[in-house]
C-alpha cells in the first residue's frame, strides 16, 4: 500500500511540474511549452475588444479596436506592430464562460488572468520556430506569433504585414 501511495505521489508531482511539447516528444532545453521545429504554424494571440485592466506584465494580445498587437509593460500597452487588419476574421458571437477561463502550465492553480497561463520560476515559452515567416507562411492569421530562425527574431503578424523584434 505504501508503494502505491508513493508512486501516485511521484506521478502527481511530475504532473504539477510538467513541461509540454506540441508536435514533438522532447522539450528543447528548459522550456515550459515547446513546439515542433521547421513548421509554418505559430501561436494565435487572442484578439480582444477591451484591454484587460488586471493584465500582468508580459501579457500579449491583439487589440480589436486599433488592430495593433500589444504587450503589457508596467502600466502601459507597448505596441508590437503597426495598425493591421482584421478583415475576413470571423469572431465567435458567444459569451465567454464565467470563471478563470484559463489553461495553466506550471503550477496547479494561479491568480494570474489569461486564457493560457505559463508560470515557472526557471522555464519559459519556446515559440514555434519558422524560417522566414513572411515568405513561408502562406495564409497567416492576424495575431500570429513565432520565432524566425533566419533573422533570429520574434515575428508577429498584424493582418497586413509581419513585424520583427530582436
ABEGO torsion letter per residue (X at the ends): XAAAAAAAAAAAAAAAABBBBBGBABBBEABABBBBBGBABBBBBBBBABBBAABBBGBBBBBAAAGBBBBBBEABBBBABBBBBABGBBBBABBBBBEAGBBBBEBABBABBEABBBBBAABBBBBBBBBGAAAABABBBBGBBBBBAAAGBBBBBAGABBBBBX
